[in-house]
Amino acid sequence: MSIASSTSQTYDDIVVGSGINGLVAAALLARAGKKVLVLERNAQLGGAMWTSTEHLPGFTIEMLSSWHPLFVGGPAYAELAADLERHGLQYRNTQWPTGVICRDGTAFISTDSELMSQEMSRLGDLENWNALMTDFGSKADLAFGLLGTDFWRRNAWKFGWKAYRQLGRRGLLESGADLLEPAGPWADRTFDSPVTRALLAPWALHNGLGPDDAGSGFITTVIAAAIAMGGMPVPVGGGRSLVDALTAVIHEHGGEVRTGVNVVGISTSHNGSRRRATGVRTANGEELKAREAVLASVTPPALYGNLLDDIDVLPDRRAAAQRVRFGRAGMQIHIALDEPVQWNGDPRLADTALIHILDGMDSLSESVNAANRGYLPARPTIVVGQPATVDPSRVPEGKGLLWIQLQENPRHVAGDLAGEIDPGDGTWSPRLRDEYADRIVNALEQHIPNVRTSQIARFVLGPADLEAMNVNLVGGDPYAGDCRVDQYALWRPLATATGHDTGVEHLWHIGASTHPGPGLGGGSGYQVAMRLLGK
């Protein structure tokens, strides 16, 4: 990728970090005529969009995030789609976005309504599924609006008034209770089949929650509906294609993007008690000026504890930033095969984009709670992605590729629930990482018999590796902050409920640590850009 060099030290807007939120904000601002600079500390752009064609010739491997339903279904893509497509971005999808293998059987979600009805009929849950989708459909604008609303703008009151008019006082209170219901009891009361429950409940993991956490039932409902309606789109050629297209939009409108630049401080000016961001300082001694805004896609401790001087941070915000918890650690395993993936059982598995493998609801709860308390799960939930089923260009003809994600890992290991792996001093050493990866592959072998015999290469990223790749993934937390209810929505990024405002004028906080949370959606970058543009 060609990265523009700097010709000036003064800009309208400076964006720190080139994850999806930073690039979305920069593209929107540049397109509106702003002189924009994006600074990225890594040698490559994209944040959690880390596409590799270097690890294995012929294979396109998404080292971190892979799937883009939140982006394709969100407002940032709606705003930028024509520009991105003009710069070569193409999305592909599948009618079988997700499925499950559990102790009691297999099940799938399809974007084809007839196939979905047949599947739910087979499971004995068609009436329950239709009731859920009908009820959700009547409130879908409120559900998606809740996740996409910038709570700290005046028009947020319009959303609240709309919800009140649509639901009434009692309905609003009842919906509030529904919002907080955990996925476990929600699934138990909503569906009869344990397979249907196992099909849906693990999706709470993808928002950093477990089945016993408040709010996980609502998140599971939203994700299930979104997948049934929109599938599991991926960009042709990997996430790098989206990064390249967003960067091209920035360049097209005169913006600049620099890699290998470590921002070590945010410059401010003082007028009495008022603080105003004026630019950033880099590790190599540059002073870069921003006339209008600085947008920082970092974690709260990094922003308030490292980038801002003590005098610039209000005491309540410093205390709130110090209280921020990081969540469970993630782990990625990538396995390239010398032949297509061979699944035992249902032939639809070969065509499904993302499959959860777990014993059932009990193992899901057990594994999340074990990880929360510092233990390696004995029965982990394994997320098996097959990007090449959607985008065949990801692998050479006749080959196979597995994208495996684990979301129930302790950030510091106190022990092993199975009593098989020595945690050592609890840090994620290469030895501990690889031994746990062996457990996962052993479990997969009963479902994918050629996972070992046809393996060409295996690449394992443990929690320490994730943090080394992206400084925002503290301790390997893929969501840049615990997503339980006290650190979500109004209280993300801080318990002081201040949203993207930092207490320093012209300095805005974006990224996965901020509302509307993690995931490849670009929501916070979009919200702040719209605010700056007065839209």
C-alpha positions as CSV (number, residue, x, y, z in Angstrom):
1,M,0.0,0.0,0.0
2,S,1.3,3.4,-0.8
3,I,1.2,5.7,2.2
4,A,1.2,9.5,1.6
5,S,4.1,11.4,3.1
6,S,3.5,14.6,5.1
7,T,3.7,17.9,3.4
8,S,2.3,20.0,6.2
9,Q,2.3,19.8,10.0
10,T,-1.1,21.4,10.5
11,Y,-4.4,19.6,9.8
12,D,-8.1,20.0,10.4
13,D,-8.5,16.6,12.1
14,I,-5.9,14.1,13.4
15,V,-7.0,10.5,14.0
16,V,-4.9,8.3,16.3
17,G,-5.3,4.6,15.3
18,S,-6.3,3.0,12.0
19,G,-8.8,0.4,13.2
20,I,-12.2,0.5,11.5
21,N,-13.5,3.3,13.7
22,G,-10.5,5.5,12.9
23,L,-10.6,4.9,9.2
24,V,-14.4,5.3,9.0
25,A,-14.2,8.7,10.8
26,A,-11.2,9.8,8.6
27,A,-13.0,8.8,5.4
28,L,-16.2,10.7,6.3
29,L,-14.3,13.8,7.4
30,A,-12.0,13.8,4.4
31,R,-14.9,13.4,2.0
32,A,-16.5,16.4,3.6
33,G,-13.5,18.5,2.7
34,K,-11.5,18.3,6.0
35,K,-7.7,18.0,5.9
36,V,-7.2,14.7,7.7
37,L,-4.2,12.8,9.1
38,V,-4.4,9.2,10.3
39,L,-1.5,8.0,12.5
40,E,-0.9,4.3,13.1
41,R,1.8,2.9,15.4
42,N,2.0,-0.5,13.6
43,A,3.7,-1.0,10.3
44,Q,0.3,-1.9,8.7
45,L,-3.1,-0.3,8.8
46,G,-6.4,-1.9,10.0
47,G,-6.2,-2.5,13.8
48,A,-8.1,-5.8,14.3
49,M,-8.4,-6.2,10.5
50,W,-5.1,-8.0,10.0
51,T,-5.0,-9.9,6.7
52,S,-2.0,-12.0,5.9
53,T,-0.9,-13.4,2.6
54,E,2.6,-13.8,3.9
55,H,2.3,-16.6,6.3
56,L,1.6,-19.2,3.7
57,P,1.8,-18.7,-0.1
58,G,-1.6,-18.8,-1.8
59,F,-3.6,-18.6,1.5
60,T,-5.3,-15.4,2.6
61,I,-5.6,-15.6,6.4
62,E,-7.5,-13.2,8.6
63,M,-5.2,-13.3,11.7
64,L,-7.8,-11.5,13.9
65,S,-11.3,-10.4,12.9
66,S,-12.9,-11.9,9.8
67,W,-16.6,-11.4,9.5
68,H,-18.4,-8.1,8.6
69,P,-22.1,-8.3,9.3
70,L,-22.1,-5.3,11.7
71,F,-20.4,-3.1,9.1
72,V,-22.5,-4.1,6.1
73,G,-25.7,-3.7,8.2
74,G,-24.6,-0.5,9.8
75,P,-24.8,3.3,9.0
76,A,-21.1,3.7,8.2
77,Y,-21.3,1.3,5.2
78,A,-24.6,2.8,4.1
79,E,-22.9,6.2,4.0
80,L,-19.7,5.0,2.3
81,A,-20.8,2.0,0.2
82,A,-20.6,3.7,-3.2
83,D,-17.2,5.2,-2.6
84,L,-15.8,1.9,-1.2
85,E,-17.2,-0.2,-4.1
86,R,-15.7,2.3,-6.5
87,H,-12.3,1.6,-4.9
88,G,-12.7,-2.2,-5.4
89,L,-14.5,-3.4,-2.3
90,Q,-16.8,-6.4,-2.9
91,Y,-18.7,-8.4,-0.4
92,R,-19.8,-12.0,-0.7
93,N,-22.3,-13.9,1.4
94,T,-23.8,-17.3,2.0
95,Q,-27.3,-18.8,2.7
96,W,-25.7,-20.8,5.5
97,P,-24.1,-18.1,7.8
98,T,-23.9,-20.2,11.0
99,G,-24.6,-23.5,12.6
100,V,-23.9,-25.5,15.8
101,I,-22.6,-29.0,16.7
102,C,-23.6,-29.9,20.2
103,R,-24.2,-33.0,22.3
104,D,-27.8,-33.2,21.2
105,G,-27.3,-32.7,17.4
106,T,-26.7,-30.0,14.8
107,A,-28.7,-27.0,13.6
108,F,-28.3,-24.1,11.3
109,I,-29.5,-20.5,10.6
110,S,-30.2,-19.7,7.0
111,T,-30.9,-16.4,5.2
112,D,-33.4,-18.4,3.1
113,S,-36.7,-18.1,5.0
114,E,-38.0,-21.4,3.6
115,L,-34.9,-23.3,4.6
116,M,-35.0,-21.6,8.0
117,S,-38.6,-22.7,8.5
118,Q,-37.7,-26.3,7.6
119,E,-34.8,-26.3,10.0
120,M,-36.9,-24.9,12.9
121,S,-39.7,-27.4,12.1
122,R,-37.2,-30.2,12.3
123,L,-36.1,-29.0,15.7
124,G,-39.7,-28.5,16.9
125,D,-39.2,-24.8,17.4
126,L,-40.9,-23.2,14.3
127,E,-43.7,-21.6,16.3
128,N,-41.2,-20.3,18.9
129,W,-38.9,-18.9,16.2
130,N,-41.7,-17.2,14.3
131,A,-43.0,-15.7,17.5
132,L,-39.5,-14.4,18.4
133,M,-39.0,-12.9,14.9
134,T,-42.4,-11.4,14.8
135,D,-41.9,-9.7,18.2
136,F,-38.4,-8.6,17.3
137,G,-39.6,-7.3,14.0
138,S,-42.1,-5.0,15.6
139,K,-39.3,-3.5,17.7
140,A,-36.3,-3.9,15.4
141,D,-36.0,-0.2,14.8
142,L,-35.8,0.3,18.5
143,A,-33.4,-2.5,19.1
144,F,-30.9,-1.5,16.4
145,G,-31.5,2.2,17.3
146,L,-30.6,1.5,20.9
147,L,-27.2,0.1,19.8
148,G,-26.6,2.8,17.2
149,T,-27.8,5.9,19.0
150,D,-25.3,8.5,20.2
151,F,-26.8,8.9,23.7
152,W,-25.0,12.2,24.2
153,R,-26.6,14.2,21.4
154,R,-29.8,16.1,21.5
155,N,-31.5,13.8,19.0
156,A,-31.1,10.9,21.5
157,W,-34.2,12.3,23.2
158,K,-36.1,11.7,20.0
159,F,-35.2,8.0,20.2
160,G,-36.4,7.9,23.8
161,W,-39.7,9.7,22.9
162,K,-40.2,7.3,20.0
163,A,-39.8,4.3,22.2
164,Y,-42.2,5.7,24.7
165,R,-44.8,6.4,22.1
166,Q,-44.4,3.0,20.5
167,L,-44.4,0.9,23.6
168,G,-46.1,3.0,26.3
169,R,-45.0,3.4,29.9
170,R,-45.7,-0.2,30.9
171,G,-44.3,-1.6,27.6
172,L,-41.2,0.5,28.1
173,L,-40.6,-0.8,31.6
174,E,-41.2,-4.4,30.4
175,S,-38.8,-4.0,27.5
176,G,-36.2,-2.6,30.0
177,A,-36.5,-5.9,31.9
178,D,-36.2,-7.9,28.7
179,L,-33.0,-5.9,27.8
180,L,-31.3,-7.1,31.0
181,E,-32.3,-10.8,30.8
182,P,-29.4,-13.3,30.5
183,A,-29.2,-15.5,27.5
184,G,-29.5,-18.7,29.5
185,P,-32.9,-18.2,31.0
186,W,-34.0,-16.4,27.8
187,A,-33.2,-19.5,25.7
188,D,-34.8,-21.8,28.2
189,R,-38.1,-20.0,28.1
190,T,-38.1,-19.2,24.4
191,F,-37.2,-22.5,22.8
192,D,-38.0,-26.2,23.5
193,S,-35.0,-27.9,21.8
194,P,-31.6,-27.9,23.5
195,V,-30.1,-27.8,20.0
196,T,-31.9,-24.5,19.2
197,R,-30.6,-23.1,22.5
198,A,-27.1,-24.2,21.7
199,L,-27.4,-22.7,18.2
200,L,-28.2,-19.2,19.5
201,A,-26.8,-18.7,23.0
202,P,-23.0,-18.8,22.1
203,W,-23.5,-15.6,20.0
204,A,-23.4,-13.7,23.3
205,L,-19.7,-14.6,23.4
206,H,-19.1,-12.4,20.3
207,N,-20.1,-9.4,22.3
208,G,-17.9,-10.3,25.2
209,L,-20.7,-11.7,27.3
210,G,-21.6,-15.1,28.8
211,P,-25.1,-16.8,29.0
212,D,-25.4,-15.7,32.7
213,D,-24.6,-12.1,32.1
214,A,-27.3,-9.4,32.2
215,G,-28.2,-8.2,28.7
216,S,-26.9,-11.3,26.9
217,G,-30.4,-12.4,25.9
218,F,-31.0,-9.1,24.1
219,I,-27.7,-9.2,22.3
220,T,-28.3,-12.8,21.3
221,T,-31.7,-11.9,19.8
222,V,-30.3,-9.0,17.9
223,I,-27.4,-11.1,16.5
224,A,-29.7,-14.0,15.6
225,A,-32.1,-11.7,13.7
226,A,-29.2,-9.8,12.0
227,I,-27.6,-13.0,10.8
228,A,-31.0,-14.5,9.6
229,M,-31.6,-11.3,7.6
230,G,-28.1,-10.3,6.5
231,G,-26.0,-13.4,6.7
232,M,-22.2,-13.4,7.3
233,P,-20.6,-11.2,4.6
234,V,-16.9,-11.1,4.0
235,P,-14.9,-8.9,1.7
236,V,-13.3,-10.5,-1.3
237,G,-9.6,-10.8,-0.5
238,G,-10.0,-10.3,3.2
239,G,-10.4,-7.4,5.6
240,R,-7.4,-5.7,3.9
241,S,-9.7,-4.9,1.0
242,L,-11.9,-2.8,3.3
243,V,-8.8,-1.1,4.8
244,D,-7.5,-0.4,1.3
245,A,-10.8,1.0,0.1
246,L,-11.2,3.3,3.2
247,T,-7.6,4.5,2.8
248,A,-8.2,5.2,-0.9
249,V,-11.2,7.4,0.0
250,I,-9.1,9.3,2.5
251,H,-6.3,9.8,-0.1
252,E,-8.8,10.7,-2.8
253,H,-9.9,13.7,-0.8
254,G,-6.5,14.9,0.2
255,G,-6.1,13.1,3.5
256,E,-2.9,11.5,4.7
257,V,-2.2,8.2,6.4
258,R,1.1,7.3,8.1
259,T,2.2,4.0,9.6
260,G,5.0,3.4,12.1
261,V,4.1,6.5,14.0
262,N,3.8,6.2,17.8
263,V,1.7,9.0,19.3
264,V,3.0,9.5,22.9
265,G,1.0,12.6,23.9
266,I,-1.9,14.9,23.1
267,S,-1.0,18.6,23.1
268,T,-3.4,21.0,24.7
269,S,-3.8,24.7,25.4
270,H,-5.3,26.2,28.5
271,N,-7.7,29.2,29.0
272,G,-8.4,29.2,32.7
273,S,-10.1,26.0,33.6
274,R,-10.8,25.2,29.9
275,R,-8.6,22.7,28.2
276,R,-8.4,22.4,24.4
277,A,-6.7,19.7,22.3
278,T,-4.4,21.3,19.7
279,G,-2.6,18.3,18.2
280,V,-0.4,15.3,19.1
281,R,3.2,14.5,19.9
282,T,5.0,11.5,18.4
283,A,7.8,9.4,19.7
284,N,10.2,10.9,17.2
285,G,9.6,14.4,18.4
286,E,7.1,15.7,15.9
287,E,4.5,18.2,16.9
288,L,1.4,17.8,14.7
289,K,-1.3,20.4,14.9
290,A,-5.1,19.9,14.7
291,R,-7.2,23.0,14.0
292,E,-10.6,21.3,14.7
293,A,-10.3,17.9,16.4
294,V,-8.2,15.0,17.6
295,L,-9.9,11.6,17.6
296,A,-8.2,8.9,19.7
297,S,-9.0,5.2,19.1
298,V,-7.4,3.9,22.3
299,T,-8.4,2.4,25.6
300,P,-9.5,4.7,28.5
301,P,-6.4,3.9,30.6
302,A,-4.2,4.8,27.6
303,L,-6.0,8.0,26.9
304,Y,-6.4,9.4,30.4
305,G,-3.3,7.8,31.9
306,N,-0.7,8.1,29.1
307,L,-1.6,10.5,26.3
308,L,-3.1,13.3,28.4
309,D,-1.1,15.2,31.0
310,D,-2.4,15.0,34.5
311,I,-3.4,18.7,34.5
312,D,-5.8,18.0,31.5
313,V,-7.7,15.1,33.1
314,L,-10.7,15.8,35.4
315,P,-10.4,13.9,38.6
316,D,-13.7,12.0,38.1
317,R,-12.5,10.8,34.7
318,R,-9.1,9.7,35.9
319,A,-10.8,7.7,38.6
320,A,-13.3,6.2,36.2
321,A,-10.5,5.3,33.7
322,Q,-8.6,3.6,36.5
323,R,-11.7,1.5,37.3
324,V,-12.0,0.1,33.7
325,R,-11.9,-3.7,33.6
326,F,-10.6,-5.7,30.8
327,G,-12.5,-8.9,29.9
328,R,-11.6,-12.5,29.1
329,A,-8.8,-13.1,26.7
330,G,-9.2,-14.3,23.1
331,M,-7.2,-16.8,21.1
332,Q,-6.9,-17.6,17.4
333,I,-5.8,-20.8,15.7
334,H,-5.4,-20.9,11.9
335,I,-5.0,-24.3,10.2
336,A,-4.2,-24.7,6.5
337,L,-5.1,-28.0,5.0
338,D,-3.8,-29.8,1.9
339,E,-7.4,-30.7,1.0
340,P,-10.9,-29.3,1.7
341,V,-12.2,-29.6,5.3
342,Q,-13.9,-32.9,5.8
343,W,-16.8,-32.8,8.3
344,N,-18.5,-35.8,9.9
345,G,-22.2,-35.7,10.0
346,D,-24.5,-33.1,8.3
347,P,-23.2,-32.2,4.8
348,R,-24.4,-28.6,5.3
349,L,-21.4,-28.1,7.6
350,A,-19.1,-27.9,4.6
351,D,-21.0,-24.8,3.3
352,T,-21.5,-23.0,6.6
353,A,-19.5,-19.8,7.3
354,L,-19.2,-20.1,11.1
355,I,-19.9,-23.0,13.4
356,H,-20.0,-23.2,17.2
357,I,-18.9,-26.5,18.7
358,L,-19.9,-27.1,22.3
359,D,-21.6,-29.7,24.6
360,G,-24.6,-27.5,25.3
361,M,-25.8,-24.7,27.5
362,D,-24.2,-26.1,30.7
363,S,-20.7,-26.3,29.1
364,L,-21.1,-22.8,27.8
365,S,-21.9,-21.4,31.2
366,E,-19.2,-23.6,32.8
367,S,-16.5,-22.4,30.4
368,V,-17.3,-18.7,30.7
369,N,-17.4,-18.8,34.5
370,A,-14.1,-20.9,34.6
371,A,-12.4,-18.3,32.4
372,N,-13.7,-15.4,34.5
373,R,-12.2,-17.1,37.6
374,G,-8.8,-17.8,35.9
375,Y,-9.2,-21.4,34.8
376,L,-8.7,-23.0,31.4
377,P,-12.1,-24.6,30.4
378,A,-12.3,-28.3,30.2
379,R,-15.1,-28.1,27.6
380,P,-14.4,-24.9,25.7
381,T,-16.8,-23.5,23.1
382,I,-14.9,-23.7,19.8
383,V,-15.8,-21.2,17.0
384,V,-14.9,-22.6,13.7
385,G,-14.9,-20.2,10.7
386,Q,-14.6,-21.2,7.1
387,P,-14.0,-18.0,5.2
388,A,-13.3,-19.9,1.9
389,T,-16.9,-21.2,1.8
390,V,-17.9,-17.5,1.2
391,D,-14.8,-16.3,-0.6
392,P,-13.1,-19.2,-2.4
393,S,-10.2,-16.9,-3.4
394,R,-8.9,-17.3,0.2
395,V,-7.3,-20.7,-0.6
396,P,-5.6,-22.4,-3.5
397,E,-7.9,-24.7,-5.5
398,G,-8.3,-28.0,-3.7
399,K,-7.1,-26.8,-0.3
400,G,-8.8,-25.9,3.0
401,L,-8.5,-23.3,5.7
402,L,-9.9,-23.1,9.3
403,W,-10.2,-19.8,11.2
404,I,-10.7,-20.9,14.9
405,Q,-11.5,-18.5,17.7
406,L,-11.7,-19.1,21.4
407,Q,-13.4,-16.6,23.6
408,E,-13.4,-18.3,27.0
409,N,-9.8,-17.8,28.1
410,P,-8.5,-16.3,31.3
411,R,-6.2,-13.3,31.0
412,H,-4.1,-14.8,33.7
413,V,-4.2,-18.6,34.2
414,A,-4.7,-19.8,37.8
415,G,-5.3,-23.4,36.8
416,D,-6.8,-25.9,34.3
417,L,-10.3,-27.1,35.0
418,A,-9.4,-30.4,33.3
419,G,-6.3,-30.9,35.5
420,E,-4.1,-31.6,32.4
421,I,-2.1,-28.5,31.7
422,D,0.4,-26.9,34.1
423,P,-0.3,-23.2,34.1
424,G,3.2,-22.3,35.3
425,D,3.3,-18.8,36.6
426,G,0.0,-18.0,34.9
427,T,1.3,-16.0,32.0
428,W,0.5,-17.0,28.4
429,S,3.8,-18.5,27.5
430,P,4.2,-20.1,24.1
431,R,4.3,-23.5,25.8
432,L,0.9,-22.8,27.6
433,R,-0.6,-21.4,24.4
434,D,0.4,-24.4,22.3
435,E,-0.7,-27.0,24.8
436,Y,-4.1,-25.4,25.0
437,A,-4.3,-25.3,21.2
438,D,-3.6,-29.0,21.2
439,R,-6.6,-29.5,23.4
440,I,-8.8,-27.6,20.9
441,V,-7.5,-29.6,17.9
442,N,-8.0,-32.9,19.8
443,A,-11.6,-31.9,20.3
444,L,-12.0,-30.9,16.7
445,E,-10.7,-34.2,15.4
446,Q,-13.9,-36.1,16.2
447,H,-15.8,-33.6,13.9
448,I,-13.1,-32.9,11.3
449,P,-11.1,-36.1,10.9
450,N,-8.5,-34.6,8.5
451,V,-7.7,-31.6,10.8
452,R,-4.4,-33.2,11.6
453,T,-3.7,-35.6,8.8
454,S,-4.0,-33.0,6.1
455,Q,-2.5,-30.1,8.0
456,I,0.0,-28.0,6.0
457,A,0.6,-25.4,8.7
458,R,-0.8,-24.2,12.0
459,F,-0.5,-20.6,13.4
460,V,-1.6,-20.0,17.0
461,L,-2.1,-16.6,18.5
462,G,-2.5,-16.6,22.3
463,P,-3.5,-13.6,24.5
464,A,0.1,-12.3,24.7
465,D,0.3,-12.4,20.9
466,L,-2.9,-10.5,20.4
467,E,-1.8,-7.7,22.7
468,A,1.6,-7.6,20.8
469,M,-0.3,-7.2,17.5
470,N,-2.7,-4.5,18.8
471,V,-2.0,-2.5,21.9
472,N,-5.7,-1.9,22.6
473,L,-6.2,-5.7,23.2
474,V,-5.0,-5.4,26.7
475,G,-4.2,-8.9,28.1
476,G,-5.6,-10.4,24.9
477,D,-9.1,-9.0,25.5
478,P,-10.4,-8.8,21.9
479,Y,-13.1,-6.3,22.9
480,A,-10.8,-3.7,24.5
481,G,-12.8,-3.7,27.7
482,D,-15.2,-5.9,29.7
483,C,-18.7,-5.7,28.0
484,R,-20.9,-6.5,31.0
485,V,-23.7,-4.1,31.6
486,D,-21.8,-1.7,34.0
487,Q,-19.3,-1.1,31.2
488,Y,-21.7,-1.0,28.3
489,A,-24.1,1.5,26.5
490,L,-24.3,4.6,28.7
491,W,-21.4,3.4,30.8
492,R,-19.0,2.8,27.9
493,P,-16.2,3.9,28.0
494,L,-16.5,5.3,31.6
495,A,-18.8,4.9,34.5
496,T,-19.2,8.7,34.5
497,A,-21.4,8.2,31.4
498,T,-19.6,10.8,29.3
499,G,-19.6,9.0,26.0
500,H,-17.1,10.1,23.4
501,D,-16.5,13.5,25.1
502,T,-13.3,13.6,27.1
503,G,-13.6,16.7,29.1
504,V,-11.0,18.3,26.8
505,E,-12.5,20.4,24.0
506,H,-11.9,19.1,20.5
507,L,-10.6,15.8,21.8
508,W,-12.9,12.8,21.1
509,H,-12.6,9.2,22.2
510,I,-13.5,6.5,19.7
511,G,-12.8,2.7,19.2
512,A,-14.0,-0.6,20.7
513,S,-13.6,0.7,24.2
514,T,-16.4,3.3,23.5
515,H,-20.1,3.1,22.6
516,P,-21.5,1.3,20.7
517,G,-18.8,-1.2,21.6
518,P,-16.6,-3.7,19.9
519,G,-17.1,-5.5,16.6
520,L,-16.3,-4.5,13.0
521,G,-19.1,-1.9,12.7
522,G,-17.3,1.5,12.7
523,G,-20.1,2.8,14.9
524,S,-18.1,5.2,17.2
525,G,-16.1,6.6,14.3
526,Y,-19.3,7.2,12.4
527,Q,-21.0,8.9,15.4
528,V,-18.2,11.2,16.2
529,A,-17.6,12.1,12.5
530,M,-21.3,12.9,12.1
531,R,-21.2,15.1,15.2
532,L,-18.1,17.0,13.9
533,L,-19.9,17.5,10.6
534,G,-23.1,18.7,12.3
535,K,-25.2,15.9,10.8
